[in-house]
């Protein structure tokens, strides 16, 4: 959805300013306002762990769903 809003914003402002179309300009401004509101009201992701790596050390990044943490990686079939 973010890609659509960005594209409508760019197209609307370009066609509104360059071609002089008020409808496209209003659509571009509205899309820009939606994108700004989304950026202002969306919370930043939570940092769970942070450390410094020394030369030669490595890390493994895994994602575990919140509700599935006690079940492990096995899924039940229905």
N, C-alpha and C positions, 0 to 999 in steps of 0.2 A: 504494500500500500504506500509506503514511503516513496518508492520509485515513481509511482503514478502522480503523487502530489508534486514531487520535484519537477517532473516533466511538464505537468500542466502549468506550474508556476513559470518555468522558463519560456514555454511556448506562449503563454498568455501575456507575459510582460514584453516579449519580443514582438509579437504581433500587435500588441496594444500600442507600443511606443513607435515601432518602425512603420507599421501599416496604418496606424491611426485608428484602430478598432477599439471603441470604448468597451464593448462586451468582453473582448479578450483581455483588455487591461484590467477590468474589474475581476474577471476570473483569475488572472495571475496574481492580483493583490490579495484576493481571498485565499488562494492556495498558499501564498507566502505567510499570511496570518495563521493558517492552520499549521503550517510547518513550525512557525515560531512558538505557537501555543504548545504544540507537542514537545518541543525541546524544553520549554520552561517548566511544564508540569510532569515530565517523565523523570522518575527517580533514577539516579545513577546506580549501576550495578554494585553490589556489596563485595568488598574485597575480603575473601575468606582467609587467605594465607599469603604472607609476603616474607621473602628471605633473600639473602645475597648468595650467589653461587661463586665458588672458588674455581679457578682454572681446572678443567678436567672433570668437574661435576656435571651431572645431568638431571633432568626432571622428567616426570611423566604426568601428563595432564589427563584427568578422567572427569567425566560428568556423571553424576549420580542424581537421578530424579529425587525430589524430596520425599515423596510417598513410597518410593521403592527401595530406600536405603536399607531396610531390615530384611528384604527379600533377596538381595544380591542381584545377580544378573539373570537369574532364571525367570522365565515367564510362564504363566499358567495358560493352558489352552482351554477354550470354551467350547 
